[in-house]
């Protein structure tokens, strides 16, 4: 990714007209609900993110982040910022690396939709999975820190930290395939034959859930804040897709970055078209061994099936973004590219399905 491309996503910009907020109403609400808040406040919108509009709120004493449900007609179950707030509140109490949560607002009259406030975590957000401007040793250390963080998440006792009702244990992949099939069909803009084939194939070949944990749902490089000069994760961001489910979904989604063709993976974090070994990035096999060591698993079985599933899921997400462009609710000016990416991800998913044994 070139620097101009990264600039499209990194940092903040003036708030888009369609996402403007009533600053006076918001400030009044924050004075009542956010500990230590004191204005005046200036507001900007983060460039990155395709789903929930996200804002930087700057005051003389602190910088906050606001995540809101977008206005307009939305797909069922999407943009559940109240669930994001619940999970980061539980994880923050356990000293898992997330931003400090301050308050949730379910009153749509304040800014027009539900939102929550959290602290802004200072550090590095790295957008390019190839980690340009890093040495091979630095790349290796960053990727090992990521897999250690994911293993830490999956090792938490979700019931003991108050998340026993955060999802339904069991039948995770069956429910996910059904969910993403429905969302794909609801937002379909063009026909993708490979997606039709996957919709028939995936339910027939579902693996058994052997474990339940908190799953992040979108665990990748640019959804975390790293320490300014250490290979240490300070905060995992964007919990919109989190739930209780199979930890294999998270770790294999993360590993999809190693194999996804260009344009088919999870955005800028994917590097399947590059020589990872030459960059110093650990191999899939090494990452799998480290994850299994940290979590006590014996192995990660049948990766081709999981890669097919994860790319199918990405295709459905990309199609959803394209559908929001059609409906006028997409949060990013880059969202219009996602129709083509849905097709690329669907074709890549079907290739892995054939490798897994159609």
Long-range contacts (C-beta under 8 A, 24 or more apart in sequence): 1-127, 1-128, 1-130, 1-268, 5-268, 6-127, 6-128, 6-268, 8-47, 8-334, 9-47, 9-48, 9-127, 9-222, 9-268, 9-334, 10-47, 10-48, 10-125, 10-127, 11-46, 11-47, 12-44, 12-45, 12-46, 12-47, 12-56, 13-44, 13-45, 13-46, 13-47, 14-44, 14-45, 15-43, 15-44, 15-45, 15-55, 16-45, 18-71, 19-45, 19-53, 19-70, 19-71, 19-331, 21-55, 21-111, 21-112, 22-110, 22-111, 22-112, 25-110, 25-111, 26-57, 26-66, 26-110, 26-111, 29-105, 29-110, 30-57, 30-64, 30-103, 30-117, 33-102, 33-103, 33-105, 33-117, 34-64, 34-102, 34-103, 34-117, 35-102, 36-61, 36-62, 37-62, 37-64, 47-332, 48-127, 48-222, 48-332, 49-238, 49-331, 49-332, 50-321, 50-330, 50-331, 50-332, 50-334, 50-335, 50-338, 51-78, 51-79, 51-240, 51-321, 51-331, 52-79, 52-81, 52-84, 52-240, 52-331, 53-331, 56-120, 57-117, 62-119, 63-119, 63-120, 64-102, 64-117, 64-118, 64-119, 64-120, 65-99, 65-117, 65-118, 65-119, 65-120, 66-115, 66-116, 66-117, 67-115, 67-116, 67-118, 68-111, 68-113, 68-114, 68-115, 69-113, 69-114, 69-115, 70-113, 70-324, 70-329, 70-331, 71-112, 71-113, 71-329, 72-327, 72-328, 72-329, 73-327, 73-329, 74-329, 75-183, 75-186, 75-187, 75-320, 75-323, 77-179, 78-183, 78-320, 79-240, 80-240, 81-114, 81-115, 81-116, 81-240, 82-106, 82-114, 82-116, 83-166, 83-239, 83-240, 83-242, 83-243, 84-116, 84-238, 84-239, 84-240, 84-242, 85-116, 86-163, 86-166, 87-163, 87-166, 87-214, 87-239, 87-242, 88-118, 88-239, 90-161, 90-162, 90-163, 91-153, 91-156, 91-161, 91-214, 93-161, 94-156, 94-161, 96-152, 96-153, 96-156, 96-236, 97-149, 97-224, 97-233, 97-234, 97-235, 97-236, 98-235, 98-236, 98-239, 99-235, 99-237, 121-225, 121-234, 121-235, 122-225, 122-228, 123-225, 123-226, 123-227, 123-228, 123-234, 123-235, 124-225, 124-226, 124-227, 124-228, 125-222, 125-224, 125-225, 125-226, 126-221, 126-222, 126-226, 127-221, 127-222, 127-268, 127-269, 128-268, 128-269, 129-220, 129-221, 129-257, 129-268, 129-269, 129-270, 129-271, 130-271, 130-274, 130-279, 130-281, 131-279, 131-281, 135-280, 136-279, 136-280, 137-280, 138-231, 138-280, 139-279, 139-280, 139-281, 140-280, 140-281, 140-282, 141-231, 142-221, 142-226, 142-231, 143-281, 143-282, 143-287, 144-231, 144-282, 144-290, 145-226, 145-231, 145-232, 145-233, 146-219, 146-221, 146-224, 146-233, 146-254, 147-251, 147-254, 147-287, 147-290, 147-291, 147-294, 148-290, 148-294, 149-224, 149-233, 149-236, 150-216, 150-219, 150-250, 150-251, 150-254, 150-291, 151-290, 151-291, 151-294, 151-295, 152-294, 153-213, 153-214, 153-216, 153-236, 153-250, 154-213, 154-214, 154-215, 154-247, 154-250, 154-251, 154-295, 155-213, 155-294, 155-295, 156-213, 156-214, 158-212, 158-213, 158-214, 158-244, 163-214, 163-244, 166-214, 166-242, 166-243, 166-244, 167-243, 167-244, 167-245, 168-244, 169-209, 169-212, 169-244, 170-209, 170-212, 171-209, 172-209, 172-212, 172-244, 172-245, 172-246, 172-249, 173-206, 173-207, 173-209, 173-246, 173-249, 173-309, 174-203, 174-206, 176-245, 176-249, 176-309, 176-313, 177-202, 177-203, 177-206, 177-309, 177-312, 178-203, 180-312, 180-313, 180-316, 180-317, 181-316, 183-316, 183-317, 183-319, 183-320, 184-315, 184-316, 184-319, 184-320, 186-320, 186-323, 187-319, 187-320, 187-322, 187-323, 187-324, 187-326, 188-319, 188-323, 189-319, 189-322, 189-323, 189-326, 189-339, 190-339, 190-343, 192-315, 192-319, 192-342, 192-343, 192-346, 192-347, 194-346, 194-347, 194-349, 194-350, 195-312, 195-315, 195-316, 195-342, 195-346, 195-349, 197-350, 197-353, 198-308, 198-312, 198-346, 198-349, 198-350, 198-353, 201-353, 201-358, 202-308, 202-309, 202-312, 202-353, 205-305, 205-356, 205-357, 207-248, 207-301, 207-302, 207-305, 207-306, 209-245, 209-246, 210-246, 210-248, 211-246, 211-247, 211-248, 212-244, 212-245, 212-246, 213-244, 213-245, 213-246, 213-247, 214-242, 214-243, 214-244, 215-242, 215-243, 215-244, 215-245, 215-246, 215-247, 215-249, 215-250, 216-241, 216-242, 216-250, 217-241, 217-242, 217-243, 217-249, 217-250, 217-253, 218-253, 218-266, 219-250, 219-253, 219-254, 220-253, 220-254, 220-257, 220-266, 220-267, 220-269, 221-257, 221-268, 221-269, 222-267, 222-268, 222-269, 247-295, 248-300, 248-306, 249-306, 249-309, 249-310, 251-288, 251-291, 251-300, 252-300, 252-303, 252-306, 252-307, 252-309, 252-310, 253-310, 253-313, 254-287, 255-284, 255-287, 255-288, 255-300, 255-303, 255-307, 256-307, 256-310, 256-311, 256-314, 258-283, 258-284, 258-287, 259-284, 259-307, 259-352, 260-311, 260-345, 260-348, 261-344, 261-348, 263-340, 263-341, 263-344, 264-311, 264-314, 264-341, 264-344, 264-345, 264-347, 264-348, 265-311, 265-314, 265-345, 266-314, 302-356, 304-352, 304-353, 304-355, 304-356, 305-352, 305-353, 305-356, 307-349, 307-352, 308-349, 308-350, 308-352, 308-353, 308-355, 308-356, 309-349, 310-349, 311-345, 311-346, 311-348, 311-349, 311-352, 312-345, 312-346, 312-349, 314-345, 314-349, 315-341, 315-342, 315-343, 315-345, 315-346, 315-349, 316-342, 318-342, 318-345
